Structures are given as C-alpha cells and as structure tokens.
Amino acid sequence: MIANAEQTETAPASVAAEPKATKTARPAKKGANVAPKKGKQGKKATSAKRAPKTPTGEKKGGAARDGSKAAKILELLKRPDGATSKELQKATGWQPHSVRGFLSGTIGKKMGLTVTSTKGEDGERSYSVKA
C-alpha cells in the first residue's frame, strides 16, 4: 500500500500551479430554417424558332394520323348524317365526357373544324363536320 501512496504524491508542483485553458467550444451562429438561395442561372441556349406548320388564319382541316382514334372520329363525323355520341363512344372506347371534350377541344379548336350538333326526334344527339 505504500507504493500506491507514493504514486499519487509524486505529481510535479509546476503542473498544478499553471492555470487550465478556459477555451471552450463555441457553437456557430444559427441561421433561419429556410432553403438555401438558388444561384443565378447562366444564359440557356435558345432553340431556333420554328415556323408554324400552317400559315396563320388558315385552318388545318382534319390532320389526323391514319388508324388513330381521331381519324376514326373524323370519318364518322364526315358521313352525311354525322354520328351519334354513342357511335363515337363505341368506336373509341371513351366515356361521354371524353368524346365531348375531344369534339370541342381537338376538332373544334386545334383542327379548326366546325362541329355541328343536332338533337334527333328520339332525343339522341348527333354530331357532324362539313367535309
């Protein structure tokens, strides 16, 4: 036991006399919890502007791919008596709102054709396009 007492007492006096460093870790200043700002993007390469496929003011007149549903609908609409909504649904497999949207948006607005709608004696609506 005498050996243990000697080990604890043999600490040099010069180490105990020096003051310990008072430096502690300082946390960084906390910023706001927001996404980092995006850097400015450089100039992007601009694509060459293409000329419109049809001159302005000119109607396209039913440009649909052969065998497509749009081509099937156009064929049915160009018949003398036109086509009923049920016939168009059966030909395409679409629901009634899809057929009406196609007639209004694609055929009426994009293709520039005039779709006429008539209601028959039986109450069934039929649509037609002048050929």
KOLBA-44696 format. One record per residue (C-alpha): x, y, z. Coordinates in steps of 0.1 Angstrom, whole numbers. Layout:
! KOLBA-44696
+-------+-------+-------+
!     x !     y !     z !
+-------+-------+-------+
!     X !     Y !     Z !
...
+-------+-------+-------+
***
This chain:
! KOLBA-44696
+-------+-------+-------+
!     x !     y !     z !
+-------+-------+-------+
!     0 !     0 !     0 !
!    29 !    23 !     5 !
!    36 !    20 !   -33 !
!     2 !    35 !   -41 !
!     6 !    64 !   -18 !
!    40 !    73 !   -34 !
!    24 !    73 !   -69 !
!    -3 !    98 !   -60 !
!    20 !   122 !   -42 !
!    47 !   124 !   -69 !
!    28 !   148 !   -92 !
!    50 !   178 !  -101 !
!    42 !   211 !   -84 !
!    47 !   231 !  -117 !
!    18 !   214 !  -135 !
!    -7 !   222 !  -107 !
!     4 !   258 !  -105 !
!    -4 !   265 !  -142 !
!   -40 !   277 !  -149 !
!   -60 !   255 !  -172 !
!   -71 !   268 !  -205 !
!  -105 !   284 !  -204 !
!  -113 !   280 !  -241 !
!  -145 !   261 !  -248 !
!  -162 !   252 !  -280 !
!  -184 !   280 !  -292 !
!  -214 !   270 !  -313 !
!  -218 !   286 !  -347 !
!  -245 !   313 !  -351 !
!  -277 !   296 !  -360 !
!  -294 !   308 !  -392 !
!  -331 !   307 !  -402 !
!  -347 !   274 !  -412 !
!  -352 !   282 !  -449 !
!  -340 !   266 !  -481 !
!  -307 !   280 !  -494 !
!  -309 !   306 !  -521 !
!  -306 !   294 !  -557 !
!  -277 !   308 !  -576 !
!  -284 !   328 !  -608 !
!  -286 !   306 !  -638 !
!  -265 !   314 !  -668 !
!  -279 !   321 !  -702 !
!  -296 !   290 !  -716 !
!  -292 !   280 !  -752 !
!  -322 !   292 !  -771 !
!  -337 !   268 !  -796 !
!  -343 !   281 !  -831 !
!  -379 !   292 !  -836 !
!  -398 !   271 !  -860 !
!  -422 !   285 !  -885 !
!  -458 !   274 !  -879 !
!  -469 !   244 !  -898 !
!  -498 !   262 !  -913 !
!  -499 !   299 !  -922 !
!  -518 !   319 !  -897 !
!  -555 !   323 !  -904 !
!  -556 !   291 !  -924 !
!  -575 !   261 !  -910 !
!  -558 !   227 !  -907 !
!  -588 !   208 !  -919 !
!  -585 !   174 !  -901 !
!  -549 !   164 !  -899 !
!  -551 !   131 !  -880 !
!  -528 !   101 !  -883 !
!  -542 !    72 !  -902 !
!  -557 !    45 !  -880 !
!  -558 !    67 !  -849 !
!  -589 !    73 !  -828 !
!  -590 !   109 !  -841 !
!  -591 !    96 !  -877 !
!  -619 !    72 !  -868 !
!  -640 !   100 !  -853 !
!  -633 !   123 !  -883 !
!  -645 !    95 !  -907 !
!  -677 !    91 !  -887 !
!  -683 !   128 !  -884 !
!  -679 !   133 !  -922 !
!  -707 !   110 !  -930 !
!  -738 !   128 !  -944 !
!  -759 !   121 !  -913 !
!  -729 !   125 !  -889 !
!  -725 !   102 !  -859 !
!  -743 !    99 !  -826 !
!  -725 !   102 !  -793 !
!  -730 !    65 !  -786 !
!  -714 !    56 !  -820 !
!  -683 !    78 !  -812 !
!  -681 !    62 !  -778 !
!  -682 !    27 !  -792 !
!  -656 !    35 !  -819 !
!  -631 !    49 !  -794 !
!  -639 !    32 !  -761 !
!  -641 !    66 !  -745 !
!  -666 !    79 !  -720 !
!  -692 !   106 !  -729 !
!  -673 !   135 !  -714 !
!  -641 !   125 !  -732 !
!  -659 !   124 !  -766 !
!  -674 !   158 !  -760 !
!  -641 !   172 !  -749 !
!  -624 !   158 !  -779 !
!  -650 !   173 !  -802 !
!  -648 !   207 !  -786 !
!  -610 !   209 !  -779 !
!  -592 !   189 !  -806 !
!  -616 !   190 !  -835 !
!  -632 !   224 !  -828 !
!  -602 !   244 !  -815 !
!  -570 !   227 !  -826 !
!  -581 !   214 !  -860 !
!  -603 !   244 !  -866 !
!  -632 !   225 !  -879 !
!  -668 !   235 !  -872 !
!  -687 !   207 !  -854 !
!  -725 !   209 !  -857 !
!  -746 !   193 !  -831 !
!  -783 !   184 !  -837 !
!  -808 !   166 !  -815 !
!  -829 !   140 !  -832 !
!  -866 !   131 !  -826 !
!  -856 !   104 !  -802 !
!  -836 !   128 !  -781 !
!  -802 !   114 !  -793 !
!  -776 !   140 !  -801 !
!  -756 !   137 !  -833 !
!  -725 !   155 !  -844 !
!  -712 !   162 !  -879 !
!  -684 !   181 !  -896 !
!  -686 !   195 !  -931 !
!  -663 !   175 !  -954 !
+-------+-------+-------+
***
